[in-house]
Every structure is written in C-alpha cells, then in structure tokens.
C-alpha cells in the first residue's frame, strides 16, 4: 500500500478526488473551495485595523485556515516521507529543449537550476520567483480568486465569471510558457 501512495497518481484518480472536494464541502457546510481567501483571513485575524477589506468576521471562515494548514502539513509529510525515488518523467523532446536552455536537473518537481536560494539573486531568479510571484498574487486578487476557487468550484457551480477567469488563466499560461519563458531562460 505504501508503494502505491509513493507513485504518481494518474489524472483519472487525482482529478476526481480533487473534484469531489467541491460537493463534499458544499454538502458538509455550504463552503466553497478556494485557497487565496485564506491569506485575507490570516491578515484579518493578525492585524485588526480599520481597513474595510479586513473588517469582517473572519472566525466564520476559520475552517478555511484549518483546510490550508492541512494542505501545508500534508505537503510536508509527502515531501519528507512519500517522495517518488525515480526521476521525473518528461518527454525526450522536452528534456532536450530544457537542456538547450541550461536546465539539466530533473530530479524534483521544480528544477534546482532555476528555483534555489542562490538563483533568487540572479536576474532570471528575480523574474521567475519575485516578479512571477507578485503577478500571481496580483492576478488572484484582480480575478477575485485563485485557480482552485474559479476553476474547480466556480465552474462546478456554473459561474460565468469563473469560466472567464479560467480561460484567462489558461491563455496567460500558454503565453508565458511559449512566448515569455523562452526569453527568460536565455538570460
């Protein structure tokens, strides 16, 4: 059983499990799935002030903080004890493309050639981690939610704004991966 858990799960198992989270949350407590709102709850609880955006009863949403804490703890447990010992499997074409760009590390989910503390202080690292992180946060706030909230919960609830947001997330991802990222990797 332990070996099955350590292996990557196919999309037809992991996808429905994630998807079933939506009706489970709705049935158990009329809650919607989303992660980005937890930062707002943390700020509202830790920094009480007269800022209208943080002036609400955050205690009604404390379940979300426990949910996010569970995701964090589960991620730590998985990273420490459930790592797949095999190299990440990618296509030969992708491996060759990445090698051309100077990325040879395929031993983890993100390449250490790009995402390490040492690389943070390079122009490539600043663009990928700092500017990229800022843009993700800005986009999440601008869209009124993150990919999990819009793409999983919003679309499941047939919300038009979530469909539009998800299409924009996908188009932005395609533009970044195919048009912008190659230039950043050449720096």
TILOLUM-985925 format. One record per atom (N, C-alpha, C): x, y, z. Coordinates in pm, whole numbers, padded with zeros to 5 digits, always signed. Atoms other than C-alpha are relative to their C-alpha. Layout:
<nodes>
XYZ
...
</nodes>
This chain:
<nodes>
+00083-00120+00000
+00000+00000+00000
+00087+00126+00000
-00088-00117-00010
+00283+00239+00089
+00063+00033-00134
-00060-00021+00132
+00442+00191-00254
-00099+00063-00097
+00102-00059+00087
+00114+00279-00427
-00014+00149+00029
+00013-00141-00038
+00092+00606-00234
+00120+00079-00049
-00122-00070+00041
+00452+00695-00327
+00006+00028-00150
-00004-00016+00145
+00391+00663-00701
-00088+00118-00042
+00089-00105+00051
+00247+00949-00908
-00137-00059-00032
+00135+00048+00025
-00128+00913-00929
-00046+00047-00137
+00047-00041+00133
-00287+00915-01273
-00111+00105+00012
+00098-00108+00000
-00513+01203-01367
-00141-00050+00029
+00135+00050-00018
-00822+00981-01364
-00029-00042+00144
+00022+00023-00144
-00772+00917-00990
+00008+00133+00074
-00021-00125-00072
-00633+01250-00867
-00105+00104-00036
+00098-00100+00044
-00870+01466-01075
-00136-00016+00067
+00129+00017-00067
-01196+01314-00948
+00008+00021+00152
-00012-00024-00144
-01064+01322-00589
-00002+00149+00031
+00003-00145-00018
-00997+01694-00620
-00140+00053-00030
+00134-00045+00039
-01329+01743-00798
-00106-00033+00102
+00099+00038-00101
-01523+01559-00527
+00010+00083+00127
-00013-00091-00114
-01390+01809-00274
-00109+00106-00003
+00099-00107+00015
-01636+02067-00411
-00135-00041+00056
+00131+00034-00057
-01963+01881-00345
+00009-00040+00147
-00016+00038-00141
-01825+01745-00016
-00004+00124+00089
+00002-00124-00079
-01757+02098+00113
-00138+00065-00002
+00135-00060+00009
-02094+02219-00013
-00101-00077+00085
+00094+00081-00077
-02280+01927+00148
+00026+00008+00150
-00032+00002-00143
-02093+01937+00480
-00019+00135+00068
+00012-00127-00070
-02114+02307+00545
-00027+00120-00088
+00026-00109+00094
-02215+02511+00242
+00122+00090-00016
-00127-00071+00017
-01849+02610+00196
+00049-00018-00143
-00056+00012+00135
-01671+02680-00130
+00150-00017+00009
-00141+00034+00004
-01327+02552-00219
+00079+00114-00061
-00090-00104+00049
-01054+02811-00263
+00107+00025+00104
-00113-00013-00090
-00716+02885-00115
+00038+00146+00023
-00052-00137-00009
-00640+03251-00185
-00068+00082+00108
+00070-00076-00104
-00902+03380+00061
+00060-00021+00139
-00059+00027-00131
-00707+03223+00348
+00101+00108+00040
-00092-00109-00033
-00444+03498+00326
-00076+00119+00056
+00083-00108-00053
-00720+03753+00379
-00043-00031+00143
+00042+00039-00135
-00842+03559+00684
+00116+00013+00099
-00117-00013-00087
-00490+03546+00828
+00028+00146+00031
-00024-00143-00021
-00442+03920+00778
-00106+00061+00090
+00109-00054-00082
-00783+03996+00930
+00015-00044+00146
-00015+00048-00137
-00702+03784+01235
+00124+00056+00069
-00128-00042-00061
-00344+03902+01290
+00016+00151+00007
-00018-00145+00006
-00372+04271+01203
-00133+00072+00005
+00129-00068-00007
-00702+04404+01329
+00020+00152-00013
-00010-00144+00025
-00741+04757+01197
-00131+00045-00063
+00120-00054+00062
-00998+04981+01041
+00009-00002-00152
-00006+00016+00145
-00914+04864+00690
-00126-00076-00041
+00130+00064+00032
-01254+04785+00535
+00013-00142-00057
-00016+00131+00061
-01121+04486+00338
+00021-00109+00106
-00027+00098-00106
-01013+04315+00664
-00098+00011+00116
+00095-00022-00107
-01306+04431+00874
-00125-00087-00024
+00111+00095+00012
-01533+04124+00879
+00021-00108+00105
-00009+00107-00099
-01599+03823+01099
+00078-00118-00060
-00086+00103+00057
-01305+03607+00993
-00015-00134+00072
+00014+00124-00077
-01386+03350+01264
-00102-00095-00065
+00094+00086+00071
-01675+03224+01049
+00070-00081-00109
-00075+00066+00106
-01412+03121+00793
+00124-00074+00052
-00119+00063-00058
-01165+02957+01033
+00020-00142-00056
-00012+00132+00061
-01239+02621+00869
+00099+00005-00116
-00089-00015+00116
-01051+02754+00563
+00145+00001+00044
-00137-00002-00051
-00741+02817+00773
+00045-00142+00039
-00033+00139-00033
-00752+02459+00904
+00019-00083-00128
-00011+00068+00129
-00802+02335+00546
+00137+00027-00061
-00130-00038+00057
-00494+02527+00427
+00114-00057+00084
-00102+00059-00087
-00294+02412+00731
+00014-00150-00030
-00004+00142+00036
-00388+02054+00640
+00072-00023-00132
-00071+00011+00128
-00266+02109+00284
+00150+00018+00023
-00141-00026-00029
+00062+02252+00417
+00064-00119+00072
-00054+00114-00075
+00114+01968+00667
+00007-00124-00089
+00000+00113+00093
+00018+01710+00405
+00113+00010-00101
-00110-00020+00093
+00268+01863+00163
+00135-00029+00064
-00126+00026-00071
+00545+01850+00423
+00019-00150+00022
-00009+00145-00021
+00467+01487+00508
+00032-00070-00132
-00026+00063+00130
+00457+01395+00139
+00143+00025-00046
-00137-00032+00044
+00787+01574+00069
+00104-00077+00082
-00096+00068-00086
+00961+01405+00364
-00005-00151-00012
+00014+00144-00012
+00822+01053+00351
-00055-00071-00124
+00067+00066+00112
+00642+00990+00023
+00057+00039-00136
-00060-00038+00128
+00883+01112-00243
+00020-00121-00088
-00025+00105+00098
+00899+00907-00556
+00151+00000-00028
-00145+00001+00018
+01264+00795-00581
+00045+00009-00145
-00036-00004+00141
+01253+00789-00961
+00008+00144-00050
-00009-00131+00064
+01347+01083-01181
-00135+00035-00062
+00125-00045+00060
+01055+01292-01302
+00000-00037-00148
+00008+00044+00140
+00938+01153-01635
-00055+00112-00086
+00044-00098+00099
+00922+01406-01916
+00040-00052-00137
-00030+00048+00135
+00930+01360-02290
+00143+00033-00039
-00136-00023+00048
+01264+01340-02468
+00012+00137-00064
+00000-00132+00064
+01174+01649-02670
+00008+00112+00104
-00003-00100-00106
+01106+01849-02353
+00135+00000+00071
-00132+00010-00065
+01427+01722-02190
+00107+00065-00086
-00098-00062+00090
+01628+01827-02496
-00016+00151-00003
+00026-00144+00000
+01462+02170-02502
+00054+00064+00128
-00048-00053-00127
+01536+02224-02133
+00152-00004+00008
-00146+00008+00001
+01895+02108-02180
+00061+00113-00083
-00045-00114+00082
+01936+02369-02456
-00004+00130+00080
+00016-00121-00081
+01820+02630-02202
+00083-00006+00128
-00087+00011-00117
+02070+02508-01939
-00065-00064+00121
+00070+00064-00112
+01824+02311-01726
+00018-00150-00014
-00027+00143+00008
+01951+01962-01662
-00056-00078+00118
+00051+00066-00121
+01810+01887-01315
-00146-00040-00021
+00136+00050+00011
+01503+01667-01346
-00033-00091+00119
+00017+00088-00114
+01521+01510-01002
-00110+00042+00095
+00104-00048-00091
+01247+01716-00838
-00114+00060-00082
+00114-00058+00071
+00915+01877-00923
+00034+00133-00066
-00049-00123+00062
+01089+02208-00991
+00150-00012-00014
-00144+00017+00021
+01439+02226-01137
+00082+00090+00091
-00089-00076-00088
+01708+02332-00891
+00085+00097-00081
-00073-00093+00085
+01877+02500-01188
-00067+00138-00001
+00074-00126+00000
+01609+02769-01154
-00045+00043+00139
+00068-00035-00124
+01448+02753-00810
+00081-00040+00123
-00078+00015-00123
+01709+02776-00534
+00026+00138+00058
-00030-00129-00062
+01811+03047-00288
+00112+00073-00074
-00109-00063+00074
+02128+03109-00488
-00052+00065-00128
+00054-00053+00124
+01929+03162-00807
-00096+00116+00022
+00090-00111-00028
+01693+03404-00635
+00065+00134-00027
-00070-00127+00014
+01958+03675-00659
+00060+00020-00139
-00038-00022+00140
+02007+03640-01035
-00118+00067-00070
+00109-00065+00073
+01805+03829-01294
-00108-00100-00038
+00095+00106+00035
+01644+03503-01405
-00084-00040+00121
+00070+00037-00122
+01557+03409-01047
-00095+00108+00048
+00088-00111-00039
+01417+03754-00968
-00124+00004-00087
+00115-00003+00089
+01196+03743-01274
-00095-00117+00025
+00085+00118-00017
+01071+03389-01217
-00066-00005+00138
+00054+00019-00135
+01027+03392-00839
-00065+00125+00058
+00053-00121-00063
+00975+03752-00727
-00106+00066-00088
+00097-00065+00090
+00809+03915-01028
-00114-00096-00030
+00104+00099+00025
+00624+03593-01109
-00094-00016+00118
+00083+00010-00120
+00502+03562-00750
-00090+00120+00019
+00082-00122-00010
+00385+03923-00748
-00114-00005-00101
+00103+00004+00103
+00198+03875-01076
-00109-00104+00031
+00100+00100-00040
+00029+03559-00948
-00090+00057+00110
+00080-00061-00106
-00081+03742-00633
-00090+00110-00051
+00081-00108+00058
-00199+04045-00829
-00115-00058-00082
+00104+00061+00083
-00387+03827-01076
-00108-00068+00082
+00097+00065-00089
-00551+03631-00797
-00096+00102+00059
+00085-00104-00058
-00677+03948-00635
-00087+00065-00107
+00073-00065+00109
-00779+04104-00967
-00114-00088-00050
+00101+00094+00049
-00970+03791-01072
-00102-00036+00107
+00094+00032-00108
-01141+03766-00734
+00011-00144+00047
-00021+00136-00045
-00993+03425-00660
+00112-00067-00077
-00112+00073+00060
-00732+03168-00749
-00051-00107-00096
+00038+00104+00096
-00729+02885-00998
-00085-00109+00066
+00080+00105-00065
-00864+02636-00744
-00142+00050+00027
+00133-00053-00027
-01152+02862-00647
-00083+00015-00126
+00075-00021+00125
-01251+02957-01001
-00014-00127-00081
+00001+00112+00094
-01153+02650-01199
-00065-00126+00056
+00060+00120-00058
-01274+02387-00956
-00140+00030+00053
+00130-00030-00060
-01554+02544-00753
-00089+00082-00091
+00081-00091+00080
-01670+02825-00979
-00061-00067-00123
+00052+00068+00119
-01702+02615-01294
-00099-00108+00040
+00093+00103-00046
-01867+02334-01097
-00135+00061+00037
+00124-00071-00035
-02125+02591-00981
-00058+00078-00117
+00046-00065+00124
-02171+02713-01341
+00002+00152+00009
-00015-00145-00013
-02048+03063-01261
+00076+00054-00122
-00059-00059+00121
-01978+03266-01577
+00133+00069+00029
-00129-00063-00027
-01703+03481-01414
+00113-00099+00022
-00103+00102-00021
-01517+03165-01314
+00045-00062-00131
-00038+00052+00131
-01527+03034-01669
+00091+00100-00071
-00082-00105+00062
-01390+03367-01797
+00138+00004+00066
-00129-00002-00071
-01120+03369-01526
+00085-00121-00036
-00075+00121+00034
-01020+03010-01605
+00056+00007-00142
-00050-00018+00137
-00993+03086-01976
+00118+00096+00000
-00111-00096-00008
-00774+03386-01891
+00122-00063+00066
-00113+00070-00062
-00558+03170-01661
+00070-00087-00104
-00058+00091+00100
-00508+02920-01942
+00072+00078-00110
-00064-00080+00104
-00433+03183-02207
+00129+00062+00053
-00121-00055-00062
-00188+03353-01970
+00109-00104+00016
-00097+00108-00014
-00019+03019-01902
+00062-00038-00134
-00053+00032+00132
+00014+02944-02273
+00095+00109-00049
-00086-00112+00042
+00157+03290-02344
+00132-00004+00077
-00122+00003-00081
+00402+03262-02055
+00090-00115-00042
-00082+00118+00030
+00518+02909-02139
+00060+00003-00140
-00044+00007+00139
+00550+02959-02513
+00065+00127-00053
-00053-00125+00054
+00636+03326-02564
+00097+00072+00094
-00081-00079-00093
+00783+03481-02248
+00109-00084+00066
-00096+00085-00072
+00955+03193-02064
+00126-00031-00083
-00123+00024+00076
+01195+03110-02353
+00100+00117+00006
-00088-00117-00010
+01332+03465-02336
+00065+00009+00139
-00055-00005-00136
+01372+03450-01957
+00107-00108+00018
-00096+00109-00014
+01551+03114-01979
+00131+00028-00073
-00123-00036+00076
+01801+03263-02228
+00082+00107+00071
-00077-00106-00070
+01910+03534-01979
+00123-00057+00066
</nodes>
